Amino acid sequence: MTTVTDQIDRALDMTGAIVKGITDDRLSAPALCPGWDVRAELNHLVGGMRIFAAELTGTDAGADHDSDWLGTDPYGAFATAADLDRAAWHRPDALEGTVRLGFGAVPGRMAALIHLTELLVHGADLAVATDQEHLVDQESCADLLTIMQGMDFDAFRQPGMFGPALPAPAGALAHHRLLAFLGRAVAPR
């Protein structure tokens, strides 16, 4: 049976492969998140990973979510954040406690699902923005979409988080269906 920690590992692997494939000239390409470029979205993702890892280990993340987490080495920053994040989620008590997030405290298992969403969705966003969709884990995206469709997701549909669901074309790949469900407009390829 696959655990949420296993799913996070798969999402980290997928997104890590995508980040490795982002060339310097693509960092300024527009992202799917309105107003962001690829670098801004990657920075948001790295900051979130560092903050989650700090929360889970009871340490100080060292900066705010909106800080510059990438510096002059975006790829190294992602790799470091991924290592810290993976280790934090593999702690024996990671899913048992409460995790403080920007909107309040949530049980560890819910925090893991939120984090999985961040990893998969931003990873898929980055793949679309940098023409690396072949690296997206379609099974993981389909599984997450099924989970989201089975819960009351409307509470998360607010500005700055997720917009209203958009239609996905018939036969769309899983990551396109997931992104459309979250309000991101993606043209099928």
C-alpha positions as CSV (number, residue, x, y, z in Angstrom):
1,M,0.0,0.0,0.0
2,T,1.3,3.4,-1.0
3,T,1.6,5.9,1.8
4,V,1.4,9.7,1.6
5,T,5.1,9.7,2.4
6,D,5.7,7.5,-0.6
7,Q,3.7,9.8,-2.7
8,I,5.7,12.8,-1.5
9,D,8.9,10.9,-2.4
10,R,7.5,10.3,-6.0
11,A,6.5,14.0,-6.3
12,L,10.0,15.1,-5.1
13,D,11.6,12.8,-7.7
14,M,9.3,14.0,-10.5
15,T,9.8,17.6,-9.7
16,G,13.5,17.2,-9.2
17,A,13.9,15.8,-12.7
18,I,11.9,18.7,-14.1
19,V,14.0,21.3,-12.2
20,K,17.2,19.7,-13.5
21,G,15.9,20.2,-17.0
22,I,15.1,23.9,-16.6
23,T,17.7,25.9,-18.5
24,D,18.8,29.3,-17.3
25,D,17.1,31.0,-20.2
26,R,13.7,29.4,-19.2
27,L,13.8,30.9,-15.6
28,S,12.2,34.1,-17.0
29,A,9.5,32.3,-19.0
30,P,5.9,32.9,-17.8
31,A,4.5,30.3,-15.3
32,L,1.0,29.1,-15.1
33,C,0.5,31.0,-11.9
34,P,-0.6,34.5,-12.9
35,G,2.1,37.1,-12.4
36,W,4.9,34.6,-11.9
37,D,7.7,33.5,-14.0
38,V,9.4,30.1,-13.7
39,R,12.0,31.4,-11.3
40,A,9.2,32.9,-9.0
41,E,7.3,29.7,-9.0
42,L,10.4,27.6,-8.3
43,N,11.3,30.0,-5.5
44,H,7.8,29.6,-4.0
45,L,8.2,25.9,-4.2
46,V,11.6,25.8,-2.6
47,G,10.5,28.2,0.2
48,G,7.5,26.0,0.9
49,M,9.7,22.9,1.1
50,R,12.1,24.6,3.5
51,I,9.3,25.9,5.7
52,F,7.5,22.5,5.8
53,A,10.9,20.8,6.7
54,A,11.5,23.4,9.5
55,E,7.9,22.9,10.8
56,L,8.3,19.1,10.9
57,T,11.7,19.2,12.6
58,G,11.0,22.1,15.0
59,T,13.7,24.3,13.5
60,D,13.8,27.8,12.1
61,A,13.4,27.9,8.3
62,G,15.7,31.0,8.2
63,A,13.5,33.1,6.0
64,D,9.9,33.9,5.1
65,H,8.0,32.2,2.3
66,D,8.4,35.3,0.1
67,S,12.2,35.5,0.6
68,D,14.7,34.7,-2.2
69,W,15.4,31.0,-1.5
70,L,17.2,30.4,-4.8
71,G,20.0,32.9,-4.7
72,T,22.5,32.4,-7.5
73,D,22.0,28.6,-7.6
74,P,18.3,27.7,-8.2
75,Y,19.2,24.1,-8.9
76,G,21.3,23.6,-5.8
77,A,18.6,25.4,-3.7
78,F,16.0,23.0,-4.9
79,A,18.3,19.9,-4.3
80,T,19.0,21.1,-0.7
81,A,15.3,21.8,0.0
82,A,14.3,18.4,-1.4
83,D,16.8,16.6,0.8
84,L,15.6,18.4,3.9
85,D,12.0,17.9,2.9
86,R,12.4,14.2,2.3
87,A,14.2,13.7,5.6
88,A,11.5,15.6,7.5
89,W,8.6,13.6,6.1
90,H,10.4,10.4,6.9
91,R,10.6,11.2,10.6
92,P,8.6,8.6,12.5
93,D,6.2,11.2,14.0
94,A,5.9,13.4,10.9
95,L,2.2,12.5,10.3
96,E,1.2,12.4,13.9
97,G,1.6,16.0,15.1
98,T,0.1,19.3,14.0
99,V,1.8,21.4,11.4
100,R,1.4,25.2,11.4
101,L,0.8,26.6,8.0
102,G,0.1,30.2,6.8
103,F,-3.6,29.8,7.3
104,G,-3.5,27.9,10.6
105,A,-2.6,24.6,12.2
106,V,-3.6,21.3,10.5
107,P,-3.1,17.6,11.5
108,G,0.1,16.1,10.1
109,R,-1.7,13.8,7.6
110,M,-3.6,16.8,6.1
111,A,-0.4,18.8,6.0
112,A,1.2,16.0,4.0
113,L,-1.7,16.0,1.5
114,I,-1.4,19.8,1.2
115,H,2.4,19.5,0.7
116,L,1.9,16.7,-1.9
117,T,-0.4,19.0,-3.8
118,E,2.2,21.8,-3.7
119,L,4.9,19.4,-5.1
120,L,2.8,17.8,-7.8
121,V,1.0,20.9,-9.0
122,H,4.0,23.2,-9.0
123,G,6.1,20.5,-10.6
124,A,3.4,20.0,-13.4
125,D,3.3,23.8,-13.8
126,L,7.0,24.0,-14.2
127,A,6.9,21.1,-16.7
128,V,4.3,22.9,-18.8
129,A,6.1,26.2,-18.7
130,T,9.5,24.7,-19.7
131,D,8.2,22.1,-22.3
132,Q,9.0,19.1,-20.1
133,E,5.6,17.5,-19.8
134,H,7.0,14.1,-20.7
135,L,8.5,14.1,-17.1
136,V,5.2,14.5,-15.3
137,D,4.1,11.4,-13.3
138,Q,0.6,10.9,-14.7
139,E,-0.3,8.3,-12.2
140,S,0.5,10.5,-9.3
141,C,-1.5,13.4,-10.8
142,A,-4.5,11.1,-11.5
143,D,-4.4,9.8,-7.9
144,L,-4.3,13.3,-6.4
145,L,-7.1,14.5,-8.7
146,T,-9.2,11.6,-7.5
147,I,-8.5,12.5,-3.8
148,M,-9.4,16.2,-4.5
149,Q,-12.6,15.3,-6.3
150,G,-13.7,13.1,-3.4
151,M,-13.4,15.9,-0.8
152,D,-15.1,19.3,-0.3
153,F,-12.5,21.3,-2.2
154,D,-14.5,24.6,-2.4
155,A,-12.8,25.9,0.8
156,F,-9.5,26.0,-1.1
157,R,-10.9,27.9,-4.1
158,Q,-10.0,31.4,-3.1
159,P,-7.7,34.0,-4.6
160,G,-4.1,33.2,-4.2
161,M,-4.8,29.4,-3.8
162,F,-6.9,27.8,-6.5
163,G,-9.5,29.2,-8.9
164,P,-12.7,27.7,-10.1
165,A,-12.4,24.4,-12.0
166,L,-12.0,24.8,-15.7
167,P,-13.1,22.2,-18.2
168,A,-10.4,19.8,-19.5
169,P,-10.6,18.5,-23.0
170,A,-11.7,15.0,-23.6
171,G,-8.8,12.6,-23.4
172,A,-6.6,15.2,-21.6
173,L,-3.5,13.8,-19.8
174,A,-3.9,13.5,-16.0
175,H,-1.7,16.5,-15.2
176,H,-3.9,18.7,-17.5
177,R,-7.0,17.4,-15.8
178,L,-5.5,18.1,-12.4
179,L,-4.4,21.6,-13.4
180,A,-7.8,22.4,-14.9
181,F,-9.5,21.2,-11.7
182,L,-7.4,23.7,-9.8
183,G,-8.3,26.6,-12.2
184,R,-5.2,26.6,-14.4
185,A,-5.7,27.1,-18.1
186,V,-3.5,24.7,-20.0
187,A,-3.7,24.1,-23.7
188,P,-3.5,20.5,-24.6
189,R,-0.4,19.3,-26.3
